[in-house]
Amino acid sequence: MKKSIMTVAAIAMVLSFSSCKETTAETTEETVEEVSTMNATQEEIIEEETQLEVEQDSTTQVDSAEITPAEVPGSDKI
């Protein structure tokens, strides 16, 4: 009787551990999805940085230009 209980307990433990085990295919698929998400995020960051660089370049051009008093709206000087 003791041997049969131990055998059933051992089989139950083996089945419980083997049913929770992840396969290599599942792990690989999850890794590919994570890498794809990371690449998409990286591409978005690069696009945002490019847009910021363009905006900074146009701001620099405006800052370096001189505005005469006649060009300022509401100025009395002509």
C-alpha positions as CSV (number, residue, x, y, z in Angstrom):
1,M,0.0,0.0,0.0
2,K,2.8,2.4,0.9
3,K,4.6,1.7,-2.4
4,S,1.4,2.4,-4.4
5,I,0.8,5.7,-2.6
6,M,4.5,6.7,-3.2
7,T,4.2,5.7,-6.8
8,V,1.1,7.8,-7.4
9,A,2.7,10.8,-5.6
10,A,5.8,10.5,-7.7
11,I,3.8,10.3,-10.9
12,A,1.7,13.3,-9.9
13,M,4.9,15.3,-9.2
14,V,6.4,14.4,-12.5
15,L,3.2,15.3,-14.4
16,S,2.9,18.6,-12.6
17,F,6.4,19.7,-13.4
18,S,6.3,18.6,-17.0
19,S,3.0,20.3,-17.7
20,C,4.3,23.7,-16.5
21,K,7.5,23.5,-18.6
22,E,7.8,26.0,-21.4
23,T,8.9,24.8,-24.8
24,T,11.7,26.4,-26.7
25,A,9.3,27.4,-29.4
26,E,7.2,29.4,-27.0
27,T,10.2,31.1,-25.5
28,T,11.6,31.9,-29.0
29,E,8.2,33.4,-30.1
30,E,8.0,35.6,-27.0
31,T,11.6,36.8,-27.5
32,V,10.9,37.6,-31.2
33,E,7.8,39.6,-30.2
34,E,9.8,41.6,-27.5
35,V,12.5,42.4,-30.0
36,S,10.0,43.5,-32.6
37,T,8.4,45.8,-30.0
38,M,11.8,47.2,-29.0
39,N,12.7,47.9,-32.7
40,A,9.5,49.7,-33.3
41,T,10.0,51.8,-30.2
42,Q,13.6,52.6,-31.3
43,E,12.4,53.7,-34.7
44,E,9.9,56.0,-33.1
45,I,12.6,57.5,-30.9
46,I,14.8,58.1,-33.9
47,E,12.0,59.8,-35.8
48,E,11.2,62.1,-32.8
49,E,14.9,63.0,-32.5
50,T,15.1,63.8,-36.2
51,Q,12.0,66.1,-35.9
52,L,13.5,67.8,-32.8
53,E,16.8,68.4,-34.7
54,V,14.9,70.0,-37.6
55,E,12.9,72.2,-35.2
56,Q,16.1,73.2,-33.4
57,D,17.8,74.1,-36.7
58,S,14.9,76.3,-37.8
59,T,14.9,78.0,-34.3
60,T,18.6,78.7,-34.7
61,Q,18.1,80.3,-38.0
62,V,15.4,82.6,-36.6
63,D,17.5,83.5,-33.6
64,S,20.5,84.5,-35.8
65,A,18.4,86.8,-38.0
66,E,18.3,90.5,-37.0
67,I,14.9,92.2,-36.8
68,T,14.9,95.9,-37.5
69,P,12.5,98.2,-35.5
70,A,10.5,98.7,-38.6
71,E,9.7,95.0,-38.8
72,V,8.4,94.8,-35.2
73,P,4.6,95.2,-35.2
74,G,3.4,98.1,-33.1
75,S,6.7,99.9,-33.4
76,D,6.6,103.7,-34.0
77,K,10.0,103.7,-35.8
78,I,10.0,103.4,-39.6
